[in-house]
Amino acid sequence: QVQFVESGGGRVQPGGSLRLSCAASGINFKTYTMGWYRQAPGQLRELVARVTPGGDAEYGESMEGRFTISRSDAQNTVYLQMNSLKPEDTAVYYCRAEWDVLAYWGQGTQVTVSS
């Protein structure tokens, strides 16, 4: 059974930082591309960042330079460091694991950027 434990979300003021974590079980983690996506109310779900098993990272528009994705295969965990947060970063952030045609989603964690 595939399970994700997402943590690190919450409320932060504009300009602040948060670090999201997603611990996965039930998959051969080191072979999966791991990613973070987000969905704001009334908006489509969009890519935030994803990292391949080889460590290559890809970022969504407006994320690169502020957000950094990393992974620990030893701990089966993917991280998202978010700096210089803006109100428009407010969304539910979802962890995703991809391998070939398989894809699994976490339950999401709320990030709210507000003064």
One Martini backbone bead per residue (centre of mass of N, CA, C, O) as a GRO file, in nm:
protein
  115
    1GLN     BB    1   0.095   0.038   0.024
    2VAL     BB    2   0.055   0.366  -0.050
    3GLN     BB    3   0.231   0.629   0.134
    4PHE     BB    4   0.188   0.964   0.269
    5VAL     BB    5   0.381   1.214   0.459
    6GLU     BB    6   0.281   1.533   0.511
    7SER     BB    7   0.473   1.837   0.585
    8GLY     BB    8   0.499   2.205   0.675
    9GLY     BB    9   0.260   2.348   0.675
   10GLY     BB   10   0.100   2.684   0.666
   11ARG     BB   11   0.148   2.999   0.810
   12VAL     BB   12   0.271   3.296   0.636
   13GLN     BB   13   0.447   3.559   0.563
   14PRO     BB   14   0.552   3.763   0.356
   15GLY     BB   15   0.885   3.642   0.285
   16GLY     BB   16   0.879   3.373   0.385
   17SER     BB   17   0.923   3.032   0.515
   18LEU     BB   18   0.915   2.686   0.396
   19ARG     BB   19   0.911   2.322   0.475
   20LEU     BB   20   0.853   2.045   0.291
   21SER     BB   21   0.732   1.706   0.349
   22CYS     BB   22   0.772   1.361   0.201
   23ALA     BB   23   0.683   1.046   0.313
   24ALA     BB   24   0.745   0.727   0.176
   25SER     BB   25   0.549   0.426   0.110
   26GLY     BB   26   0.531   0.131  -0.100
   27ILE     BB   27   0.791   0.215  -0.260
   28ASN     BB   28   1.062   0.253  -0.488
   29PHE     BB   29   1.183   0.544  -0.440
   30LYS     BB   30   1.460   0.562  -0.614
   31THR     BB   31   1.277   0.523  -0.898
   32TYR     BB   32   1.130   0.792  -0.846
   33THR     BB   33   0.962   1.061  -0.934
   34MET     BB   34   0.950   1.363  -0.750
   35GLY     BB   35   0.677   1.582  -0.640
   36TRP     BB   36   0.528   1.914  -0.663
   37TYR     BB   37   0.201   2.038  -0.619
   38ARG     BB   38  -0.063   2.284  -0.692
   39GLN     BB   39  -0.383   2.422  -0.548
   40ALA     BB   40  -0.601   2.664  -0.607
   41PRO     BB   41  -0.876   2.820  -0.590
   42GLY     BB   42  -1.007   2.775  -0.914
   43GLN     BB   43  -0.759   2.601  -0.997
   44LEU     BB   44  -0.519   2.440  -1.139
   45ARG     BB   45  -0.302   2.205  -1.131
   46GLU     BB   46   0.052   2.255  -1.053
   47LEU     BB   47   0.374   2.281  -1.102
   48VAL     BB   48   0.655   2.315  -0.895
   49ALA     BB   49   0.829   2.033  -0.855
   50ARG     BB   50   1.091   1.803  -0.980
   51VAL     BB   51   1.266   1.482  -0.918
   52THR     BB   52   1.486   1.265  -1.012
   53PRO     BB   53   1.676   0.995  -0.946
   54GLY     BB   54   1.935   1.172  -1.053
   55GLY     BB   55   1.856   1.494  -0.961
   56ASP     BB   56   1.677   1.627  -1.158
   57ALA     BB   57   1.536   1.952  -1.196
   58GLU     BB   58   1.201   2.095  -1.196
   59TYR     BB   59   1.021   2.403  -1.268
   60GLY     BB   60   0.796   2.622  -1.230
   61GLU     BB   61   0.662   2.899  -1.278
   62SER     BB   62   0.807   3.124  -1.039
   63MET     BB   63   0.997   2.917  -0.865
   64GLU     BB   64   1.259   2.970  -0.960
   65GLY     BB   65   1.477   3.084  -0.690
   66ARG     BB   66   1.272   3.008  -0.438
   67PHE     BB   67   1.270   2.703  -0.497
   68THR     BB   68   1.363   2.374  -0.345
   69ILE     BB   69   1.442   2.055  -0.445
   70SER     BB   70   1.463   1.739  -0.260
   71ARG     BB   71   1.633   1.422  -0.177
   72SER     BB   72   1.597   1.109   0.027
   73ASP     BB   73   1.658   0.780  -0.015
   74ALA     BB   74   1.715   0.692   0.281
   75GLN     BB   75   1.417   0.839   0.373
   76ASN     BB   76   1.189   0.861   0.163
   77THR     BB   77   1.230   1.183   0.088
   78VAL     BB   78   1.072   1.493   0.007
   79TYR     BB   79   1.158   1.836  -0.060
   80LEU     BB   80   1.043   2.188   0.008
   81GLN     BB   81   1.191   2.491  -0.038
   82MET     BB   82   1.043   2.805   0.070
   83ASN     BB   83   1.094   3.129  -0.050
   84SER     BB   84   0.966   3.426  -0.080
   85LEU     BB   85   0.675   3.444  -0.013
   86LYS     BB   86   0.350   3.465  -0.157
   87PRO     BB   87   0.018   3.498  -0.180
   88GLU     BB   88   0.015   3.325  -0.459
   89ASP     BB   89   0.115   3.055  -0.294
   90THR     BB   90  -0.155   2.987  -0.216
   91ALA     BB   91  -0.215   2.639  -0.125
   92VAL     BB   92  -0.231   2.312  -0.214
   93TYR     BB   93   0.014   2.067  -0.143
   94TYR     BB   94   0.144   1.802  -0.352
   95CYS     BB   95   0.246   1.485  -0.360
   96ARG     BB   96   0.450   1.296  -0.609
   97ALA     BB   97   0.466   0.976  -0.779
   98GLU     BB   98   0.680   0.856  -1.053
   99TRP     BB   99   0.642   0.557  -1.279
  100ASP     BB  100   0.591   0.561  -1.567
  101VAL     BB  101   0.240   0.504  -1.541
  102LEU     BB  102   0.278   0.575  -1.252
  103ALA     BB  103   0.071   0.744  -0.992
  104TYR     BB  104   0.104   0.930  -0.682
  105TRP     BB  105  -0.084   1.082  -0.415
  106GLY     BB  106  -0.125   1.299  -0.187
  107GLN     BB  107  -0.334   1.486   0.043
  108GLY     BB  108  -0.210   1.740   0.140
  109THR     BB  109  -0.095   2.085   0.207
  110GLN     BB  110  -0.134   2.383   0.361
  111VAL     BB  111  -0.068   2.710   0.217
  112THR     BB  112  -0.035   3.034   0.381
  113VAL     BB  113  -0.010   3.374   0.255
  114SER     BB  114  -0.019   3.617   0.520
  115SER     BB  115  -0.079   3.925   0.710
   0.00000   0.00000   0.00000
